[in-house]
Amino acid sequence: MTQTKISSDECAKGTAPWGHQEAARQMDALGGLSNDIVAQNQQAVNTALTPDSLLALPDRAREALLQELEAEFRRAPDEPDPPPAPSGGQERYKRWTLAEILTAELPEPVWLVPSLLPAGLASLCGRPKLGKSFLALQLAVAVGSGGVFLNQRVERGAVLYIALEDYVRRIKDRALKMAAQADADVVFYFDYPPLNTGEGLAFLEADLDELHPRLVIVDTLARAVSGRVDWNDVGATTAILAPLQRLAQEREIGVLTLDHHGKLTTGDAIDDILGSTGKAAVYDVALGLYRADGRMTLKIVGRELEPKELVLEFDGVTGCWQLVGDASEVVTSEREAQVLDLLAEMGEVDTATVARELEISERGARKLLERMREAGKISARILPASKSGGSKRLYALRNNAVPEVPEVPERSGTSGTSGTSGTSGTTFSQQQDMDMWDMLTAEIA
């Protein structure tokens, strides 16, 4: 059917064909339109009103349409159009006042590993062949089975493991060595669409919707992207990592990518990530695996946790990394063991001797010795000040120790004190002898 548009003049004058006149009469019966209003809205009438289509409508639909047209015609021509309703994209941008933020009831942060790895985008980096993949698989098995990782009990949850540098046999051998439980909720892919493409991200989101994992591991980041990527290009690396960070934060899950350190490392888990600082800045947590002085350390830096440095030891029998302890505590324990060995060999030593033998500063040696003395691990005594210098403190093992005797100031008008105690090596007057020893014995006890 050919649709013929009707003009406003034809409607008003009744010169239109019968059907057109009938449409105009129905419009007039609904309230009427003055010639002035019609003239002011002539373009709207010519565009909106087609009599053939109008007459073809059911009665109720035609009446509703005519009522809408009449309301449109009666609106003043200079009346501004109503603002458009916000689109779906506009609605997602919510403004917050400081008061709203301060009074907001927010859920507790999600931790994959308590105090070590929160939800978010994380990077595990290190030089090649240090054992990053072993550590990642150990974490996956722990989360998938609700086990223990580096002495921390973790909550059970599904794990999506994209193992692009491994193959089935290698994962099987390592999992058997780790005595991994067969029912651990870990799903592996050994190939995957590139994560820097729309297809790859859509594939990942579909997996997240289906598996609902607590943790996603990507081993390695370089294998998970296509094309030649300049990791020193901030824009290019941010475009790759930002969607992964968004998925991690929106779903409150962990996304851990494995990567490499540059050739020259500084010991800083952030600066040593291969590529630009802008790449490292996208990560919520950076973990760095290092070998130094015959010791393996895991350094952890993140937005939501205090920096940590852990000493690890690889167990070749179980294929697992074992936590030795906090690096500062481990180093202290090793230094203390060296001091005890030195005292057992040399008897009494002073601060300068300890600094020289342990190859540390005298200030560091003094702090170490005093901490050990205060903890009751060693004893010390003070030699009185001599004319050529100040007093000196000597340290010894507890079983060889003598009571620590504070320096006794000289009385004015005397050249010192009379009498000698061969037991303590400290001179004092005969008059003070018994009182001083009683006081020291009570203090030491």
Residue pairs with C-beta under 8 A, 6 or more apart in sequence:
1 52
1 56
2 52
3 50
3 52
3 53
4 20
4 50
4 51
4 52
5 46
5 49
5 50
6 16
6 20
6 23
6 24
6 45
6 49
6 50
6 51
7 16
7 42
7 45
7 46
8 38
8 39
8 41
8 42
8 45
8 46
9 15
10 16
10 20
10 24
11 20
11 21
11 23
11 24
11 27
11 33
11 38
11 45
11 49
12 24
12 33
12 35
12 38
14 21
14 24
16 24
16 51
17 51
19 51
19 52
19 55
20 51
22 51
22 55
23 49
23 51
23 54
23 55
26 62
26 63
26 66
27 33
27 66
27 69
27 70
30 63
30 66
30 67
30 70
31 70
33 70
33 73
33 74
37 73
37 74
38 45
38 73
40 73
40 77
41 72
41 73
41 77
44 72
44 73
45 69
45 73
48 69
48 72
49 69
54 62
54 65
54 66
55 62
57 65
109 118
109 119
109 304
110 118
110 119
110 252
110 253
111 117
111 118
111 119
111 155
112 118
112 119
112 139
112 143
112 154
112 214
112 215
112 254
113 139
113 142
113 149
113 150
113 152
113 154
114 152
114 153
114 154
115 152
115 305
115 308
116 149
116 150
116 152
116 300
116 305
116 308
117 139
117 254
117 256
117 285
117 287
117 300
118 254
118 284
118 285
118 302
118 304
118 305
119 248
119 249
119 252
119 253
119 254
120 245
120 248
120 249
120 254
120 255
120 284
120 285
120 302
120 303
120 304
121 241
121 244
121 245
121 248
121 249
121 255
121 257
121 282
121 283
121 284
121 285
122 254
122 255
122 256
122 257
122 283
122 284
122 285
122 286
122 287
122 302
123 221
123 256
123 257
123 258
123 259
123 273
123 280
123 283
123 285
123 286
123 287
124 132
124 135
124 136
124 256
124 257
124 258
124 259
124 287
124 289
125 132
125 258
125 259
125 260
125 261
125 269
125 272
125 273
125 274
125 286
125 287
125 288
125 289
126 132
126 260
126 261
126 288
126 289
126 290
127 260
127 261
127 265
127 289
127 291
128 260
130 289
130 290
130 291
130 296
131 289
131 296
131 314
131 321
132 219
132 258
132 289
133 163
133 165
133 166
133 219
133 258
134 174
134 314
134 319
134 320
134 321
135 289
135 298
135 321
136 161
136 217
136 219
136 256
136 258
137 161
137 171
137 174
137 175
137 178
138 149
138 178
138 319
138 320
138 321
139 149
139 215
139 217
139 256
140 159
140 161
140 184
140 186
140 215
140 217
141 147
141 175
141 178
141 180
141 181
141 184
141 186
142 148
142 149
142 154
143 149
143 154
143 155
143 156
143 157
143 159
143 214
143 215
144 156
144 157
144 158
144 159
144 184
144 185
144 186
145 156
145 180
145 181
145 183
145 184
145 185
146 153
146 154
146 155
146 156
147 153
147 154
147 181
148 154
150 310
150 312
150 321
150 323
151 323
155 214
156 185
157 185
157 213
157 214
157 215
158 185
158 186
158 187
158 211
158 212
158 213
158 214
158 215
159 184
159 185
159 186
159 187
159 213
159 214
159 215
159 216
159 217
160 187
160 189
160 207
160 208
160 211
160 213
160 215
160 216
160 217
161 186
161 187
161 188
161 189
161 216
161 217
161 219
162 188
162 189
162 192
162 216
162 217
162 218
162 219
162 224
163 171
163 188
163 189
163 190
163 217
163 219
164 190
164 191
164 192
164 218
164 219
164 220
164 223
164 224
165 219
165 220
165 223
166 190
166 219
167 190
168 188
168 190
171 188
174 319
177 317
177 318
177 319
178 318
178 319
178 320
179 318
187 211
187 213
192 200
192 203
192 224
193 199
193 200
193 203
194 200
194 224
194 225
194 226
194 227
195 201
195 204
195 218
195 224
195 225
195 240
195 243
195 244
196 225
196 226
196 227
196 229
196 239
196 240
197 226
200 224
201 243
204 216
204 247
205 247
207 213
208 216
208 247
208 251
208 253
213 253
214 253
214 254
215 253
215 254
215 255
215 256
216 248
216 253
216 254
216 255
216 256
217 256
217 257
217 258
218 224
218 244
218 255
218 256
218 257
218 258
219 257
219 258
220 257
220 258
220 259
220 260
221 257
221 258
221 259
222 229
222 259
222 260
224 257
225 240
229 236
229 237
229 240
230 236
231 237
231 274
231 275
231 276
231 279
232 275
232 276
233 276
234 276
234 278
234 279
237 275
237 276
237 278
237 279
237 282
238 278
238 279
238 282
241 279
241 282
241 283
242 282
244 255
244 257
245 255
245 282
245 283
245 284
247 253
247 255
248 254
248 255
248 284
249 284
259 273
259 274
260 274
261 272
261 273
261 274
261 288
262 272
262 273
262 274
265 272
265 290
266 272
267 290
267 292
267 299
268 288
268 299
269 286
269 287
269 288
269 299
269 300
269 301
270 277
270 280
270 286
270 301
271 277
271 280
272 288
273 279
273 280
273 283
273 286
273 288
280 286
284 302
284 303
284 304
285 300
285 301
285 302
285 303
285 304
285 305
286 300
286 301
286 302
287 298
287 299
287 300
288 298
288 299
288 300
288 301
289 296
289 297
289 298
289 312
290 296
290 297
290 298
290 299
291 297
295 311
295 330
296 311
296 312
296 313
296 314
296 321
297 309
297 310
297 311
297 312
297 327
298 308
298 309
298 310
298 312
299 307
299 308
299 309
299 310
300 307
300 308
300 309
300 310
301 307
308 326
309 326
309 327
309 328
310 323
310 324
310 325
310 326
310 327
311 323
311 324
311 325
311 326
311 327
311 330
312 321
312 322
312 323
312 324
313 321
313 322
313 324
314 320
314 321
314 322
315 321
315 322
324 330
325 333
332 368
332 371
335 358
335 360
335 368
336 368
336 372
336 377
338 357
338 358
339 354
339 358
339 368
339 369
339 372
339 378
340 377
340 378
340 397
342 349
342 353
342 354
342 357
342 358
343 349
343 378
343 395
343 396
343 397
343 400
344 397
346 353
347 396
347 400
348 394
348 395
348 396
348 400
349 357
349 394
349 395
349 396
350 392
350 393
350 394
350 395
351 362
351 365
351 366
351 369
351 393
352 362
352 365
354 360
354 365
354 368
354 369
354 395
355 361
355 362
355 364
355 365
358 365
360 368
369 378
369 380
369 395
372 378
372 395
373 379
373 380
373 395
376 398
377 398
378 395
378 396
378 397
378 398
378 401
379 395
379 396
379 397
379 398
379 401
379 402
379 403
379 404
380 393
380 394
380 395
380 396
380 401
380 404
381 393
381 394
381 396
381 401
381 402
381 403
381 404
381 405
381 424
381 425
381 426
382 391
382 392
382 393
382 394
382 404
382 405
382 406
382 407
382 426
383 391
383 392
383 393
383 394
383 425
383 426
384 391
384 407
384 408
384 426
384 427
385 391
385 407
391 407
396 402
402 423
402 424
402 425
403 424
403 437
403 440
403 441
403 444
404 440
404 444
405 424
405 426
405 428
405 436
405 440
408 417
408 426
408 428
408 432
408 436
410 416
410 417
416 427
417 427
417 428
417 429
417 432
418 429
418 430
419 427
419 428
419 429
419 430
419 433
420 427
421 427
421 428
421 433
428 436
